[in-house]
Protein backbone atom coordinates (compact mmCIF):
# COMPACT_ATOMS: atom_id res chain seq x y z
CA UNK A 1 0.00 0.00 0.00
CA UNK A 2 0.99 3.61 -0.44
CA UNK A 3 1.54 6.27 2.22
CA UNK A 4 -1.13 8.84 1.20
CA UNK A 5 1.09 11.77 2.26
CA UNK A 6 4.48 11.08 0.64
CA UNK A 7 3.68 8.26 -1.78
CA UNK A 8 6.20 5.75 -0.36
CA UNK A 9 5.34 2.07 -0.20
CA UNK A 10 4.44 0.91 3.31
CA UNK A 11 3.04 -2.33 4.69
CA UNK A 12 0.57 -3.23 7.39
CA UNK A 13 3.41 -3.73 9.89
CA UNK A 14 4.01 0.02 10.04
CA UNK A 15 3.50 1.38 13.54
CA UNK A 16 2.25 4.63 12.02
CA UNK A 17 -1.40 4.18 11.18
CA UNK A 18 -4.77 5.75 11.74
CA UNK A 19 -8.40 4.94 11.09
CA UNK A 20 -10.31 7.50 9.03
CA UNK A 21 -13.90 7.09 7.89
CA UNK A 22 -13.78 3.37 8.59
CA UNK A 23 -10.58 2.70 6.64
CA UNK A 24 -7.08 2.11 8.02
CA UNK A 25 -4.27 4.20 6.51
CA UNK A 26 -0.58 3.40 6.95
CA UNK A 27 2.37 5.80 6.92
CA UNK A 28 6.13 5.59 6.66
CA UNK A 29 6.80 8.00 9.51
CA UNK A 30 5.31 9.97 12.40
CA UNK A 31 5.65 13.12 10.27
CA UNK A 32 3.46 11.73 7.51
CA UNK A 33 0.92 10.52 10.05
CA UNK A 34 0.74 13.99 11.65
CA UNK A 35 0.30 15.68 8.28
CA UNK A 36 -2.51 13.32 7.34
CA UNK A 37 -4.28 13.87 10.65
CA UNK A 38 -4.17 17.66 10.15
CA UNK A 39 -6.12 17.48 6.88
CA UNK A 40 -6.89 13.96 5.65
CA UNK A 41 -9.22 15.08 2.87
CA UNK A 42 -6.42 17.07 1.21
CA UNK A 43 -4.39 13.87 0.75
CA UNK A 44 -7.31 11.62 -0.09
CA UNK A 45 -8.57 13.98 -2.80
CA UNK A 46 -5.26 15.36 -4.06
CA UNK A 47 -2.98 12.37 -3.63
CA UNK A 48 0.55 12.23 -2.19
CA UNK A 49 2.46 15.50 -2.08
CA UNK A 50 5.92 14.30 -1.04
CA UNK A 51 7.64 14.20 2.33
CA UNK A 52 6.28 16.78 4.78
CA UNK A 53 8.64 19.45 6.05
CA UNK A 54 9.42 19.43 9.75
Predicted model as a PDB file, atoms N, CA, C, CB and O in Angstrom, pLDDT in the B-factor column:
MODEL        1                                                                  
ATOM      1  N   UNK A   1       0.836  -1.187   0.000  1.00 93.00           N  
ATOM      2  CA  UNK A   1       0.000   0.000   0.000  1.00 93.00           C  
ATOM      3  C   UNK A   1       0.877   1.245   0.000  1.00 93.00           C  
ATOM      4  CB  UNK A   1      -0.949   0.001   1.213  1.00 93.00           C  
ATOM      5  O   UNK A   1       2.084   1.171   0.232  1.00 93.00           O  
ATOM      6  N   UNK A   2       0.269   2.358  -0.256  1.00 95.00           N  
ATOM      7  CA  UNK A   2       0.993   3.610  -0.444  1.00 95.00           C  
ATOM      8  C   UNK A   2       0.672   4.593   0.690  1.00 95.00           C  
ATOM      9  CB  UNK A   2       0.643   4.234  -1.814  1.00 95.00           C  
ATOM     10  O   UNK A   2      -0.488   4.793   1.051  1.00 95.00           O  
ATOM     11  N   UNK A   3       1.715   5.190   1.232  1.00 97.00           N  
ATOM     12  CA  UNK A   3       1.538   6.272   2.217  1.00 97.00           C  
ATOM     13  C   UNK A   3       0.827   7.420   1.494  1.00 97.00           C  
ATOM     14  CB  UNK A   3       2.936   6.749   2.838  1.00 97.00           C  
ATOM     15  O   UNK A   3       1.369   7.951   0.524  1.00 97.00           O  
ATOM     16  N   UNK A   4      -0.374   7.818   1.939  1.00 96.00           N  
ATOM     17  CA  UNK A   4      -1.134   8.841   1.203  1.00 96.00           C  
ATOM     18  C   UNK A   4      -0.519  10.238   1.259  1.00 96.00           C  
ATOM     19  CB  UNK A   4      -2.532   8.905   1.740  1.00 96.00           C  
ATOM     20  O   UNK A   4      -0.933  11.124   0.513  1.00 96.00           O  
ATOM     21  N   UNK A   5       0.464  10.443   2.134  1.00 97.00           N  
ATOM     22  CA  UNK A   5       1.088  11.767   2.257  1.00 97.00           C  
ATOM     23  C   UNK A   5       2.305  11.898   1.342  1.00 97.00           C  
ATOM     24  CB  UNK A   5       1.500  12.027   3.712  1.00 97.00           C  
ATOM     25  O   UNK A   5       2.402  12.858   0.576  1.00 97.00           O  
ATOM     26  N   UNK A   6       3.231  10.942   1.415  1.00 96.00           N  
ATOM     27  CA  UNK A   6       4.478  11.081   0.645  1.00 96.00           C  
ATOM     28  C   UNK A   6       4.544  10.178  -0.577  1.00 96.00           C  
ATOM     29  CB  UNK A   6       5.653  10.790   1.528  1.00 96.00           C  
ATOM     30  O   UNK A   6       5.356  10.412  -1.472  1.00 96.00           O  
ATOM     31  N   UNK A   7       3.701   9.149  -0.627  1.00 96.00           N  
ATOM     32  CA  UNK A   7       3.679   8.261  -1.780  1.00 96.00           C  
ATOM     33  C   UNK A   7       4.612   7.067  -1.672  1.00 96.00           C  
ATOM     34  CB  UNK A   7       4.020   9.028  -2.991  1.00 96.00           C  
ATOM     35  O   UNK A   7       4.707   6.279  -2.613  1.00 96.00           O  
ATOM     36  N   UNK A   8       5.315   6.910  -0.531  1.00 95.00           N  
ATOM     37  CA  UNK A   8       6.202   5.755  -0.357  1.00 95.00           C  
ATOM     38  C   UNK A   8       5.387   4.492  -0.128  1.00 95.00           C  
ATOM     39  CB  UNK A   8       7.174   5.982   0.819  1.00 95.00           C  
ATOM     40  O   UNK A   8       4.259   4.544   0.362  1.00 95.00           O  
ATOM     41  N   UNK A   9       5.981   3.347  -0.494  1.00 96.00           N  
ATOM     42  CA  UNK A   9       5.337   2.073  -0.196  1.00 96.00           C  
ATOM     43  C   UNK A   9       5.485   1.761   1.282  1.00 96.00           C  
ATOM     44  CB  UNK A   9       5.934   0.937  -1.053  1.00 96.00           C  
ATOM     45  O   UNK A   9       6.571   1.905   1.844  1.00 96.00           O  
ATOM     46  N   UNK A  10       4.413   1.339   1.908  1.00 97.00           N  
ATOM     47  CA  UNK A  10       4.438   0.909   3.308  1.00 97.00           C  
ATOM     48  C   UNK A  10       3.631  -0.379   3.414  1.00 97.00           C  
ATOM     49  CB  UNK A  10       3.863   2.021   4.267  1.00 97.00           C  
ATOM     50  O   UNK A  10       2.830  -0.692   2.534  1.00 97.00           O  
ATOM     51  N   UNK A  11       3.847  -1.122   4.497  1.00 94.00           N  
ATOM     52  CA  UNK A  11       3.040  -2.329   4.687  1.00 94.00           C  
ATOM     53  C   UNK A  11       2.261  -2.238   5.993  1.00 94.00           C  
ATOM     54  CB  UNK A  11       3.931  -3.593   4.679  1.00 94.00           C  
ATOM     55  O   UNK A  11       2.400  -1.284   6.758  1.00 94.00           O  
ATOM     56  N   UNK A  12       1.452  -3.240   6.220  1.00 94.00           N  
ATOM     57  CA  UNK A  12       0.565  -3.233   7.388  1.00 94.00           C  
ATOM     58  C   UNK A  12       1.310  -3.369   8.701  1.00 94.00           C  
ATOM     59  CB  UNK A  12      -0.438  -4.341   7.274  1.00 94.00           C  
ATOM     60  O   UNK A  12       0.699  -3.237   9.761  1.00 94.00           O  
ATOM     61  N   UNK A  13       2.615  -3.630   8.667  1.00 96.00           N  
ATOM     62  CA  UNK A  13       3.408  -3.731   9.890  1.00 96.00           C  
ATOM     63  C   UNK A  13       3.844  -2.363  10.394  1.00 96.00           C  
ATOM     64  CB  UNK A  13       4.628  -4.606   9.653  1.00 96.00           C  
ATOM     65  O   UNK A  13       4.389  -2.255  11.493  1.00 96.00           O  
ATOM     66  N   UNK A  14       3.613  -1.325   9.613  1.00 96.00           N  
ATOM     67  CA  UNK A  14       4.009   0.019  10.036  1.00 96.00           C  
ATOM     68  C   UNK A  14       3.323   0.373  11.349  1.00 96.00           C  
ATOM     69  CB  UNK A  14       3.663   1.064   8.948  1.00 96.00           C  
ATOM     70  O   UNK A  14       2.132   0.121  11.532  1.00 96.00           O  
ATOM     71  N   UNK A  15       4.099   0.966  12.264  1.00 97.00           N  
ATOM     72  CA  UNK A  15       3.500   1.377  13.542  1.00 97.00           C  
ATOM     73  C   UNK A  15       2.781   2.714  13.402  1.00 97.00           C  
ATOM     74  CB  UNK A  15       4.577   1.471  14.639  1.00 97.00           C  
ATOM     75  O   UNK A  15       2.101   3.154  14.329  1.00 97.00           O  
ATOM     76  N   UNK A  16       2.927   3.356  12.256  1.00 98.00           N  
ATOM     77  CA  UNK A  16       2.250   4.633  12.018  1.00 98.00           C  
ATOM     78  C   UNK A  16       0.986   4.374  11.208  1.00 98.00           C  
ATOM     79  CB  UNK A  16       3.187   5.644  11.278  1.00 98.00           C  
ATOM     80  O   UNK A  16       1.050   4.120  10.005  1.00 98.00           O  
ATOM     81  N   UNK A  17      -0.134   4.439  11.860  1.00 98.00           N  
ATOM     82  CA  UNK A  17      -1.398   4.179  11.176  1.00 98.00           C  
ATOM     83  C   UNK A  17      -2.513   4.913  11.885  1.00 98.00           C  
ATOM     84  CB  UNK A  17      -1.698   2.667  11.112  1.00 98.00           C  
ATOM     85  O   UNK A  17      -2.400   5.287  13.053  1.00 98.00           O  
ATOM     86  N   UNK A  18      -3.598   5.110  11.148  1.00 98.00           N  
ATOM     87  CA  UNK A  18      -4.769   5.748  11.740  1.00 98.00           C  
ATOM     88  C   UNK A  18      -6.017   5.291  10.998  1.00 98.00           C  
ATOM     89  CB  UNK A  18      -4.642   7.294  11.702  1.00 98.00           C  
ATOM     90  O   UNK A  18      -5.961   4.964   9.813  1.00 98.00           O  
ATOM     91  N   UNK A  19      -7.118   5.273  11.691  1.00 97.00           N  
ATOM     92  CA  UNK A  19      -8.403   4.936  11.091  1.00 97.00           C  
ATOM     93  C   UNK A  19      -9.087   6.244  10.702  1.00 97.00           C  
ATOM     94  CB  UNK A  19      -9.296   4.089  12.074  1.00 97.00           C  
ATOM     95  O   UNK A  19      -9.163   7.173  11.506  1.00 97.00           O  
ATOM     96  N   UNK A  20      -9.577   6.311   9.482  1.00 97.00           N  
ATOM     97  CA  UNK A  20     -10.306   7.497   9.027  1.00 97.00           C  
ATOM     98  C   UNK A  20     -11.486   7.047   8.188  1.00 97.00           C  
ATOM     99  CB  UNK A  20      -9.384   8.459   8.215  1.00 97.00           C  
ATOM    100  O   UNK A  20     -11.316   6.343   7.193  1.00 97.00           O  
ATOM    101  N   UNK A  21     -12.669   7.448   8.587  1.00 97.00           N  
ATOM    102  CA  UNK A  21     -13.900   7.090   7.887  1.00 97.00           C  
ATOM    103  C   UNK A  21     -13.996   5.584   7.634  1.00 97.00           C  
ATOM    104  CB  UNK A  21     -13.987   7.844   6.566  1.00 97.00           C  
ATOM    105  O   UNK A  21     -14.383   5.142   6.553  1.00 97.00           O  
ATOM    106  N   UNK A  22     -13.634   4.814   8.653  1.00 97.00           N  
ATOM    107  CA  UNK A  22     -13.780   3.367   8.585  1.00 97.00           C  
ATOM    108  C   UNK A  22     -12.704   2.631   7.824  1.00 97.00           C  
ATOM    109  CB  UNK A  22     -15.057   3.052   7.988  1.00 97.00           C  
ATOM    110  O   UNK A  22     -12.811   1.421   7.624  1.00 97.00           O  
ATOM    111  N   UNK A  23     -11.660   3.336   7.391  1.00 97.00           N  
ATOM    112  CA  UNK A  23     -10.580   2.696   6.644  1.00 97.00           C  
ATOM    113  C   UNK A  23      -9.255   2.972   7.346  1.00 97.00           C  
ATOM    114  CB  UNK A  23     -10.541   3.201   5.172  1.00 97.00           C  
ATOM    115  O   UNK A  23      -9.019   4.079   7.830  1.00 97.00           O  
ATOM    116  N   UNK A  24      -8.384   1.945   7.400  1.00 97.00           N  
ATOM    117  CA  UNK A  24      -7.080   2.113   8.021  1.00 97.00           C  
ATOM    118  C   UNK A  24      -6.081   2.624   6.979  1.00 97.00           C  
ATOM    119  CB  UNK A  24      -6.593   0.778   8.646  1.00 97.00           C  
ATOM    120  O   UNK A  24      -6.004   2.109   5.864  1.00 97.00           O  
ATOM    121  N   UNK A  25      -5.326   3.639   7.368  1.00 97.00           N  
ATOM    122  CA  UNK A  25      -4.268   4.199   6.508  1.00 97.00           C  
ATOM    123  C   UNK A  25      -2.930   4.007   7.205  1.00 97.00           C  
ATOM    124  CB  UNK A  25      -4.521   5.720   6.196  1.00 97.00           C  
ATOM    125  O   UNK A  25      -2.823   4.144   8.424  1.00 97.00           O  
ATOM    126  N   UNK A  26      -1.915   3.688   6.413  1.00 97.00           N  
ATOM    127  CA  UNK A  26      -0.583   3.400   6.947  1.00 97.00           C  
ATOM    128  C   UNK A  26       0.403   4.428   6.411  1.00 97.00           C  
ATOM    129  CB  UNK A  26      -0.130   1.958   6.578  1.00 97.00           C  
ATOM    130  O   UNK A  26       0.270   4.917   5.289  1.00 97.00           O  
ATOM    131  N   UNK A  27       1.406   4.746   7.246  1.00 97.00           N  
ATOM    132  CA  UNK A  27       2.368   5.805   6.919  1.00 97.00           C  
ATOM    133  C   UNK A  27       3.789   5.330   7.171  1.00 97.00           C  
ATOM    134  CB  UNK A  27       2.082   7.075   7.740  1.00 97.00           C  
ATOM    135  O   UNK A  27       4.022   4.402   7.946  1.00 97.00           O  
ATOM    136  N   UNK A  28       4.732   5.980   6.505  1.00 96.00           N  
ATOM    137  CA  UNK A  28       6.131   5.589   6.658  1.00 96.00           C  
ATOM    138  C   UNK A  28       6.767   6.224   7.890  1.00 96.00           C  
ATOM    139  CB  UNK A  28       6.919   5.972   5.417  1.00 96.00           C  
ATOM    140  O   UNK A  28       7.794   5.745   8.371  1.00 96.00           O  
ATOM    141  N   UNK A  29       6.170   7.290   8.401  1.00 96.00           N  
ATOM    142  CA  UNK A  29       6.802   8.003   9.514  1.00 96.00           C  
ATOM    143  C   UNK A  29       5.754   8.745  10.347  1.00 96.00           C  
ATOM    144  CB  UNK A  29       7.862   8.994   8.986  1.00 96.00           C  
ATOM    145  O   UNK A  29       4.608   8.920   9.933  1.00 96.00           O  
ATOM    146  N   UNK A  30       6.185   9.173  11.530  1.00 96.00           N  
ATOM    147  CA  UNK A  30       5.309   9.966  12.396  1.00 96.00           C  
ATOM    148  C   UNK A  30       4.963  11.295  11.732  1.00 96.00           C  
ATOM    149  CB  UNK A  30       5.976  10.211  13.767  1.00 96.00           C  
ATOM    150  O   UNK A  30       3.865  11.818  11.923  1.00 96.00           O  
ATOM    151  N   UNK A  31       5.899  11.844  10.950  1.00 96.00           N  
ATOM    152  CA  UNK A  31       5.651  13.118  10.269  1.00 96.00           C  
ATOM    153  C   UNK A  31       4.525  13.008   9.255  1.00 96.00           C  
ATOM    154  CB  UNK A  31       6.916  13.600   9.578  1.00 96.00           C  
ATOM    155  O   UNK A  31       3.665  13.885   9.171  1.00 96.00           O  
ATOM    156  N   UNK A  32       4.536  11.930   8.491  1.00 96.00           N  
ATOM    157  CA  UNK A  32       3.464  11.734   7.509  1.00 96.00           C  
ATOM    158  C   UNK A  32       2.131  11.503   8.216  1.00 96.00           C  
ATOM    159  CB  UNK A  32       3.788  10.541   6.577  1.00 96.00           C  
ATOM    160  O   UNK A  32       1.099  12.011   7.776  1.00 96.00           O  
ATOM    161  N   UNK A  33       2.147  10.754   9.291  1.00 97.00           N  
ATOM    162  CA  UNK A  33       0.915  10.521  10.053  1.00 97.00           C  
ATOM    163  C   UNK A  33       0.355  11.833  10.581  1.00 97.00           C  
ATOM    164  CB  UNK A  33       1.174   9.549  11.219  1.00 97.00           C  
ATOM    165  O   UNK A  33      -0.850  12.068  10.488  1.00 97.00           O  
ATOM    166  N   UNK A  34       1.202  12.687  11.129  1.00 97.00           N  
ATOM    167  CA  UNK A  34       0.745  13.992  11.655  1.00 97.00           C  
ATOM    168  C   UNK A  34       0.153  14.855  10.544  1.00 97.00           C  
ATOM    169  CB  UNK A  34       1.914  14.743  12.334  1.00 97.00           C  
ATOM    170  O   UNK A  34      -0.880  15.497  10.734  1.00 97.00           O  
ATOM    171  N   UNK A  35       0.807  14.870   9.392  1.00 96.00           N  
ATOM    172  CA  UNK A  35       0.301  15.681   8.282  1.00 96.00           C  
ATOM    173  C   UNK A  35      -1.066  15.191   7.822  1.00 96.00           C  
ATOM    174  CB  UNK A  35       1.287  15.658   7.108  1.00 96.00           C  
ATOM    175  O   UNK A  35      -1.960  15.992   7.547  1.00 96.00           O  
ATOM    176  N   UNK A  36      -1.224  13.888   7.741  1.00 97.00           N  
ATOM    177  CA  UNK A  36      -2.511  13.323   7.336  1.00 97.00           C  
ATOM    178  C   UNK A  36      -3.596  13.697   8.336  1.00 97.00           C  
ATOM    179  CB  UNK A  36      -2.414  11.794   7.202  1.00 97.00           C  
ATOM    180  O   UNK A  36      -4.700  14.079   7.947  1.00 97.00           O  
ATOM    181  N   UNK A  37      -3.284  13.589   9.614  1.00 97.00           N  
ATOM    182  CA  UNK A  37      -4.279  13.872  10.651  1.00 97.00           C  
ATOM    183  C   UNK A  37      -4.689  15.347  10.667  1.00 97.00           C  
ATOM    184  CB  UNK A  37      -3.732  13.475  12.020  1.00 97.00           C  
ATOM    185  O   UNK A  37      -5.800  15.667  11.091  1.00 97.00           O  
ATOM    186  N   UNK A  38      -3.821  16.241  10.215  1.00 96.00           N  
ATOM    187  CA  UNK A  38      -4.171  17.664  10.146  1.00 96.00           C  
ATOM    188  C   UNK A  38      -5.259  17.921   9.115  1.00 96.00           C  
ATOM    189  CB  UNK A  38      -2.935  18.500   9.814  1.00 96.00           C  
ATOM    190  O   UNK A  38      -6.167  18.720   9.343  1.00 96.00           O  
ATOM    191  N   UNK A  39      -5.162  17.231   7.968  1.00 94.00           N  
ATOM    192  CA  UNK A  39      -6.115  17.478   6.885  1.00 94.00           C  
ATOM    193  C   UNK A  39      -6.201  16.251   5.965  1.00 94.00           C  
ATOM    194  CB  UNK A  39      -5.704  18.738   6.072  1.00 94.00           C  
ATOM    195  O   UNK A  39      -5.680  16.268   4.850  1.00 94.00           O  
ATOM    196  N   UNK A  40      -6.857  15.194   6.440  1.00 97.00           N  
ATOM    197  CA  UNK A  40      -6.894  13.957   5.651  1.00 97.00           C  
ATOM    198  C   UNK A  40      -7.526  14.116   4.271  1.00 97.00           C  
ATOM    199  CB  UNK A  40      -7.642  12.908   6.408  1.00 97.00           C  
ATOM    200  O   UNK A  40      -7.078  13.485   3.313  1.00 97.00           O  
ATOM    201  N   UNK A  41      -8.551  14.943   4.156  1.00 96.00           N  
ATOM    202  CA  UNK A  41      -9.225  15.081   2.866  1.00 96.00           C  
ATOM    203  C   UNK A  41      -8.298  15.651   1.792  1.00 96.00           C  
ATOM    204  CB  UNK A  41     -10.450  15.970   3.012  1.00 96.00           C  
ATOM    205  O   UNK A  41      -8.433  15.305   0.618  1.00 96.00           O  
ATOM    206  N   UNK A  42      -7.374  16.505   2.172  1.00 95.00           N  
ATOM    207  CA  UNK A  42      -6.423  17.070   1.208  1.00 95.00           C  
ATOM    208  C   UNK A  42      -5.630  15.951   0.531  1.00 95.00           C  
ATOM    209  CB  UNK A  42      -5.461  18.066   1.907  1.00 95.00           C  
ATOM    210  O   UNK A  42      -5.414  15.988  -0.680  1.00 95.00           O  
ATOM    211  N   UNK A  43      -5.195  14.956   1.309  1.00 96.00           N  
ATOM    212  CA  UNK A  43      -4.391  13.868   0.754  1.00 96.00           C  
ATOM    213  C   UNK A  43      -5.253  12.822   0.051  1.00 96.00           C  
ATOM    214  CB  UNK A  43      -3.575  13.207   1.855  1.00 96.00           C  
ATOM    215  O   UNK A  43      -4.822  12.217  -0.931  1.00 96.00           O  
ATOM    216  N   UNK A  44      -6.447  12.612   0.545  1.00 95.00           N  
ATOM    217  CA  UNK A  44      -7.310  11.619  -0.095  1.00 95.00           C  
ATOM    218  C   UNK A  44      -7.840  12.130  -1.429  1.00 95.00           C  
ATOM    219  CB  UNK A  44      -8.477  11.252   0.828  1.00 95.00           C  
ATOM    220  O   UNK A  44      -8.024  11.344  -2.359  1.00 95.00           O  
ATOM    221  N   UNK A  45      -8.084  13.415  -1.537  1.00 95.00           N  
ATOM    222  CA  UNK A  45      -8.572  13.983  -2.803  1.00 95.00           C  
ATOM    223  C   UNK A  45      -7.431  14.315  -3.748  1.00 95.00           C  
ATOM    224  CB  UNK A  45      -9.397  15.235  -2.539  1.00 95.00           C  
ATOM    225  O   UNK A  45      -7.527  14.066  -4.949  1.00 95.00           O  
ATOM    226  N   UNK A  46      -6.334  14.884  -3.208  1.00 93.00           N  
ATOM    227  CA  UNK A  46      -5.258  15.364  -4.062  1.00 93.00           C  
ATOM    228  C   UNK A  46      -4.118  14.402  -4.288  1.00 93.00           C  
ATOM    229  CB  UNK A  46      -4.723  16.583  -3.504  1.00 93.00           C  
ATOM    230  O   UNK A  46      -3.291  14.623  -5.173  1.00 93.00           O  
ATOM    231  N   UNK A  47      -4.052  13.321  -3.494  1.00 91.00           N  
ATOM    232  CA  UNK A  47      -2.975  12.367  -3.632  1.00 91.00           C  
ATOM    233  C   UNK A  47      -1.727  12.793  -2.887  1.00 91.00           C  
ATOM    234  CB  UNK A  47      -2.659  12.163  -5.076  1.00 91.00           C  
ATOM    235  O   UNK A  47      -1.688  13.875  -2.302  1.00 91.00           O  
ATOM    236  N   UNK A  48      -0.695  11.940  -2.905  1.00 89.00           N  
ATOM    237  CA  UNK A  48       0.548  12.229  -2.193  1.00 89.00           C  
ATOM    238  C   UNK A  48       1.207  13.511  -2.692  1.00 89.00           C  
ATOM    239  CB  UNK A  48       1.514  11.067  -2.337  1.00 89.00           C  
ATOM    240  O   UNK A  48       1.156  13.842  -3.876  1.00 89.00           O  
ATOM    241  N   UNK A  49       1.825  14.218  -1.752  1.00 87.00           N  
ATOM    242  CA  UNK A  49       2.458  15.501  -2.082  1.00 87.00           C  
ATOM    243  C   UNK A  49       3.942  15.513  -1.740  1.00 87.00           C  
ATOM    244  CB  UNK A  49       1.756  16.635  -1.350  1.00 87.00           C  
ATOM    245  O   UNK A  49       4.570  16.571  -1.786  1.00 87.00           O  
ATOM    246  N   UNK A  50       4.516  14.367  -1.399  1.00 87.00           N  
ATOM    247  CA  UNK A  50       5.921  14.299  -1.040  1.00 87.00           C  
ATOM    248  C   UNK A  50       6.098  14.372   0.465  1.00 87.00           C  
ATOM    249  CB  UNK A  50       6.698  15.415  -1.717  1.00 87.00           C  
ATOM    250  O   UNK A  50       5.140  14.573   1.210  1.00 87.00           O  
ATOM    251  N   UNK A  51       7.349  14.205   0.903  1.00 85.00           N  
ATOM    252  CA  UNK A  51       7.638  14.198   2.334  1.00 85.00           C  
ATOM    253  C   UNK A  51       7.296  15.549   2.951  1.00 85.00           C  
ATOM    254  CB  UNK A  51       9.117  13.852   2.588  1.00 85.00           C  
ATOM    255  O   UNK A  51       7.639  16.597   2.403  1.00 85.00           O  
ATOM    256  N   UNK A  52       6.606  15.515   4.114  1.00 82.00           N  
ATOM    257  CA  UNK A  52       6.279  16.783   4.781  1.00 82.00           C  
ATOM    258  C   UNK A  52       7.527  17.431   5.368  1.00 82.00           C  
ATOM    259  CB  UNK A  52       5.235  16.556   5.888  1.00 82.00           C  
ATOM    260  O   UNK A  52       8.468  16.738   5.756  1.00 82.00           O  
ATOM    261  N   UNK A  53       7.535  18.722   5.433  1.00 71.00           N  
ATOM    262  CA  UNK A  53       8.644  19.449   6.046  1.00 71.00           C  
ATOM    263  C   UNK A  53       8.422  19.503   7.546  1.00 71.00           C  
ATOM    264  CB  UNK A  53       8.777  20.883   5.455  1.00 71.00           C  
ATOM    265  O   UNK A  53       7.303  19.717   8.012  1.00 71.00           O  
ATOM    266  N   UNK A  54       9.492  19.307   8.295  1.00 56.00           N  
ATOM    267  CA  UNK A  54       9.420  19.427   9.747  1.00 56.00           C  
ATOM    268  C   UNK A  54       8.871  18.231  10.312  1.00 56.00           C  
ATOM    269  CB  UNK A  54       8.624  20.581  10.177  1.00 56.00           C  
ATOM    270  O   UNK A  54       8.727  18.134  11.531  1.00 56.00           O  
TER     271      UNK A  54                                                      
ENDMDL                                                                          
END                                                                             
